[in-house]
Amino acid sequence: MSETSHPADAGAPVLWHEPAGAAAAEGPGRDRPPVLLLHGFGSTAELNWGRTGWLRALHLAGARTIAPDLPGHGRSPRPHAADRYTPARLVEEVLRLLDALGEPRVDVLGYSMGARLAWELAAGHPDRVRRAVLAGFGPADVLGGPGSGPARQAGPTAPADDPFEGPFAEVFRTAAALPHNDPAALAACARGQAAHPFTADPVPEGVPLLFAAGERDSLAAGVETLAARVPGARVVRAPGRDHRTAVTSRELRSAVLEFLAPPGDVTHGDRTRAARPAGR
Amino acid sequence: MAEHTFLLPDLGEGLVEASVLAWLVAPGDTVERNQPLVEVETAKSAVEIPSPHAGTVARLHAAEGATLAVGAPLVTIDAAAGPDAAAGPGIVGTVPDEEPPARRVRLRPPPE
């Protein structure tokens, strides 16, 4: 199949994934599955996970990472049709990436929209997921709830630049204003997501879940209620942080690294801080 | 040892300022090259700023919550001797790694 017969925007979206520093497969982490990182709406793997220090922290903890740019984002293709961005379609793309990389099973860490995808991945394909972390995410349907409007404006006359109201509006405006983003692709992505509002039924079974969010994250409102529906699920909250700033929180990162640490690794934790000269 | 004052780097995306969310180091701390020094918040996101030098933290130039312009002094480090000591401020997240270039994976669309 040549690329010329399938221009990037004509066929299924393809995911851009640039492995970074994924060589640390020694020590207690050598048997752990890689960590699949799914970024939030309007972000990229680099912005969500690179610049925030997550990739480095995971590599120092001995994990390999898979951090794609989702369709419509970063260096992945940017189709303008909403049906290319439904949760099921995006999960399909992610599974295709894992298949291409030869990874039967992963830990998944998603932020915001990426957390919704992590939920769907864990619920629909529990055989592919060891553990899942859903960060910056709650049961409120921010993309399709009352007032957000994109589903009702999904026709050809829908304005491409700012079709949203409600708590998601600020997220959309911020994302659309970033110079690397394509507002029409992002609007299509939001409509594709909104066409399939989140429901907590069925809940993922057999996959341990950790929810992580800033205490002041309005998009994660009610996450405790959602977690209570999932047997064994835990919630960690970062004091003082909101949807934007929770992503660099030490509290959240330490909790996530501990949650994802392979069995028997007693030295888990955030190793991005240099060891203090204690006794040597 | 030589003192190097590290300036708030270019944050990209046309951003001209950032505020300090949390310091991850304190004066007297020994830091490694690439070790995160501080979390900063911009209008678009939060990022971690890694140290361009190995050395000892001498002074922090902004309190948590303070807003800094790009190019303003951020932290002064007594840099350990070595080639790193000459490194100037770069773009955030661009402290060069010693890792080899990454392999790129780009999936083709499936046959339809």
Interface residues (C-beta under 8 A of the other chain):
Chain A: M1 E3 H6 A10 G11 A12 V14 L15 W16 H17 E18 P19 A20 G21 A22 A23 S43 E46 L47 G50 R51 T52 G53 R56 R96 L97 A100 L101 T174 L178 P179 H180 R244 T245 A246 V247 T248 S249 R250 T272 R273 A274 R276 P277
Chain B: E13 G14 L21 A22 L24 D29 T30 V31 E32 N34 Q35 P36 E39 E41 A43 K44 S45 A46 V47 E48 P50 V92 G93 D97 E99 A102 R103 R104 V105 R106 L107 R108 P109 P110 P111 E112
